[in-house]
Amino acid sequence: MTVHLEVSEGVGTLRLDRPPMNALDISTQDRIRELAEEATRREDVRAVVLWGGEKVFAAGADIKEMRDMDHAAMVARSRGLQDSFTAVARIPKPVVAAVAGYALGGGCELALCADFRIAADNAKLGQPEILLGLIPGAGGTQRLARLVGPSKAKDLIFTGRQVKADEALALGLVDRVVPAAEVYERALEWATRLAAGPALALRAAKEAVDTGLETDIDTGLAIERNWFAGLFATEDREIGMRSFVEDGPGKAKFVRPSAG
């Protein structure tokens, strides 16, 4: 298999494993979707790390495979491509991308599906599709613009240039830069900390932010209001408030479902 899901202590690592460059061919795309949906279903997965290994996150689509596809073939395939990445973006749990080496084209688009991006100091990110006479097709024109703003997104998409980790941080494309040897460890720490949090509240927070960004402020506030009130029916809310009153802030131990 070219993608694996490994679960330990509440964190699922979605690991790309198609050396040497983790090129995202159709079978890999479909496998990403399958495992993202599995991570969504599994109660023992409370946070997710996207990881391509120490040398490269993902260098993009498999160009050799794409070269043989005509217009009709891509019309038939393009929805499946987007659906694979959307499955990652819609995991209702915290997702962090640990980006080492190249994250180009589809690799960059996959990282954009995470809630948080930690980059190695050797990372290079970009949307080089324009150099092939194409545009990003796995969400890059939409998620990148929403993340960094339209002008910065157009710069990257129009030129196809690669940016190093420090510029990616300045642009807001990544959220933290760490030494390459530490990138997975730092991502795992972030995910592990959130995996111990209140699962329903984290899900509510993610959905409220993500859905709210796609709508007007009044609808977004309604989404927030409904989730906020609904969480008062949860055991985690009872635990959190009781712990705050009795022991002070930040000491609550939230409910964790058993593995299975």
N, C-alpha and C positions, 0 to 999 in steps of 0.2 A: 504494500500500500504506500502511496505517496504522501499521505497525511495520516497522522495518528492523534488520538485523544488519550492522554495519560492523566489520571486523576489521583491526587494525593492531598489529604487534609483540606478538602473542600475546594481545591483549585484544580481546574482542568486545563492542561497545557495542550493547545491545538498546534501540533508540530508539523510543519512542512518538511518533507523528506524526499526530495527529488533532485539529487545531486546531478551536476555540480552547481546549478544556479537556481534551483527550485522553480523552473519555468512552469507556468500555470497552464498546462494543456487541459483539454476538455475533461478528461477523467479526473484530474486533480481538482478542477473547479467543482465537479459533481461531488467529489469526496469531501471537500470543504463544506458544501451545503449539508450533506448527510451528517457530518460530525457536529456542525453548528446546531442542527436540529436536535441531535442527541444531547448536546450540552444544555440546550434549552429544557429538555424533558427531565433530565436526571436531577433528582433532589440532592445528591451528594456533590454536585457541581454548583458552587455558590459564587464563583468568580472564574474568569478565563484569562489565560495568557496566550497571545498569538506569538509564535516563535519559529523562526526559520533556521536556527542554528547560529554558530559563532561566526561563520564566514559570509553568509548572505541571507537576507530575509526572503526576498523573491525578486528576481530580475525581470519579471513581466510575463507576458503571454508567450506561448510557444510559437514563435514566428514561422518556423518550418511548417507547423500544422496549419496555421492561419493562411499561409501563402497559397495553399491549395484550395481554399474556400472561395467560392464566388458569391455574388450578391444574394442569391436565393439561399445558399447554405448559411450565410451569416444572418439573414432575416430569421431563419429557423432557429439559430443558435443564440442570438443576442439576448433574448429574454432569459434563457437558462444561465448565461454568463452573469447577468445582473442579479438574478435570483440567488445565485450561489453567494455573492457578496452581501446581498441584503439579508440573507439568513444569519450572517455573522453580526451585522449591524443591529438586528432585532433580537439577539440573545438578551433576554430580560434580566441580565445580571451584569455586574461590572466586568468590562473587558479591557485589557491593556495589551498593547503591542510592544514587544521587545524587538527593536529594529537594529540589526547589525549588518554592516556591508550595504549592498545595493537593495533599495526598495524602489523599483522603477516600474512605470506603467501599471499593470495589474497588481504588482507588489505594493506600490504606493497606495493604490486604491483599496487594497485589503487593509493596510494600516489605517486608512481613513475610517474604516468601519469600527475601529476601537473607540472606547470612551477616553482613553489616555494613551499617549505614545511616549515611550522611553527609548531614546536613540543612543547607540554607541557613538563614541567620538570618531569612529571610522565610517559612519553611515553616510550614504549618498541617496537622496530621494529626488524623484522627478516624474513628470508625465511626458515621455518622449514620443508619444504617438504621432505628433505632427511631423516628425522626421520620416515617418512611413507613409505620409499622405493621409493620415487618419486623425481622429480625435479620441480621447479616452472613452471607453465604452462600458466600463464596469462601475460607473458612478462618479468618476473623477471630475467631470464638469459640474456636478451638483454638490457632492460632499466637500470637495476642495474649496469651492466658492463659499459655501456656508461656513467653513472653518476659518479661512484666512481672509475672506472678503473677495469681491469680484475682481478688483484690479490686480491683486497679487496672484490670484488664480489664473487670470488671463496671461500674465507675464510668464508663468511656468508652462501653461498649456500652449500658448502661441509660439514660444521659443523652443520648447522641448528641453530646456537646459536642466542639468542636475545641480542640486544644491547640497553642500556639505552640512554636517550636523549643526554647526554654529549658526549658519544662515537659516536653516530650517527652524531652529529655536527662535531666532529673531522674527521670522515670518509668522510664528504661531503654528507651524506645521507639525512640530513635535513639542512636547511639554517639558522634557528634561533631557539633558545630555550627560552621560556617565562614561567612564572608561569601558572599552570594549569587553574586557574580561568580566565586568560586573553587570552587564545589561540585563541578562536573564535573571540574575539574583535580585536586582532591584525591582524588576517587574513582578517577580514572584512575591517579594515582600509587600508590594502594593496590593496585589491580588489577595494574599493571605490575610492581610489586615481587614480588607473589606469582606472577605468570606466569613469573618467572625461577626459581621454586623447583622442588622435585622433585614432578612431577605425581602420581605414584602415592601418595606419602606424603601429599600434600594431600588427595587423594581419600579415602585411608584415614582421615585425621583427621576429615574432614567426615562420612563415613559412620559412624564410631565414635561421634562426639558425637550426631549426629541420631538414629541408630537406638537408641543407648543411652538417650536420653531417653524413648523409648517403651516401655522394658522395665524389668525389675528389675535390681538392681546386679550380681548374679551373671551374668546373661545379657550385660549390658553389658560386664563384665570379660572374658567369653569372646570377645565381638566384638573388643575391643581386643587381646586376646592373639593371636588369629588373624591380625589385620592386622599387628601388630607383628612376629610371626615371619615372616609372608609377605614383608614388605619386605626381609628379609635375602636374598631371591633377586633383588633388583633391581640394575641398574647404578647407579642414583642413590645407593643405599646405599653401594656400593663407592666411588663418587666422593666422597660426603660424608665418609666416615670416613677415606679416604686424605688428603683435603684437610685435615681437622682435625689429623691426626697430623703432616703435613708442613708445613702453612702456618698452622695455628691456626684458631680457629672463625670461621665466617661468610664464608669466602672460596671456597667450592665453586662451581663452574660446572656446573650440572646439564644433563642431556641435554634438548635441545629438538627435537622432530620437525620435519621440513620442512613447509612450508605445502602444502595440497592437500586 
